Amino acid sequence: MTREMLLTNEIFTDEIFTDEIFTDEIITDEMIPDEELNRVNGSTCAELHELIQACDGNKPLLQVITGVGEIACSAVPPGNVVMAKVMENALKDLGIKSYISVGWCGSGVRSVSNSYSKGNKEMSHAEVVDYLKKWSADTLS
């Protein structure tokens, strides 16, 4: 690739964008079902922080407190372990059985999918976040 190609955007030719990896057929064939995404949704530490944020009830003071808690947990990964246990206990008090995995020493490494259930019904992470947001808004209003 030459400097001139970069300056004239010649690198973005039809040849690159007509490649089969950019066709709709390939993209739709590789869509992942929502159930699979829920099972392998990535960072469980990020999910923990999302749960913490859901508890602030949109109150500025609580947003500061939860924000500081998140920063502390992220800066010192073992803090994630403590926060995961605190969140599991808080969810238990709300009738939600949970397992929040934050990996080795809270680093997220080798973590497994978080799981939630209320009664005998499994809940997705999004459902738990929505439940916490509603609970905190109702409780803190």
GISUL-V515014 format. One line per field, one symbol per residue. ss: DSSP state (2 for helix, 1 for strand, 0 for the rest). phi: phi as a letter, one per 40 degrees, with the letter a starting at -180 (. if undefined). burial: I if it has 16 or more other C-alpha atoms within 10 Angstrom, else O. A space follows every 50 residues. Layout:
ss: ???
phi: ???
burial: ???
//
This chain:
ss: 00222220000002222002220222222000022222200002222222 22220000022222222222222220022222222222222220011110 00022200000000111100111022222222222222220
phi: .cccccccfccccddcccdccbcccccccbcbcdcccccbcgcccccdcc ccccccffcdcccccccccccccccbddcccccccccdccccccgbcabb cbgcfgcgcgcbdcbaabgbbcbcdcccccccccdcccccc
burial: OOOOOOOOOOOOOOOOOOOOOOOOOOOOOOOOOOOOOOOOOOIIIOIIIO IIIIIIIOOOOOIOOIIOIIOOIIOOIIIIIOIIOOIIOOIOOOOIIIII IIIOOIIIOOIIIIIIIOOOOOIIIOOIIOIIIOIIIOOOO
//
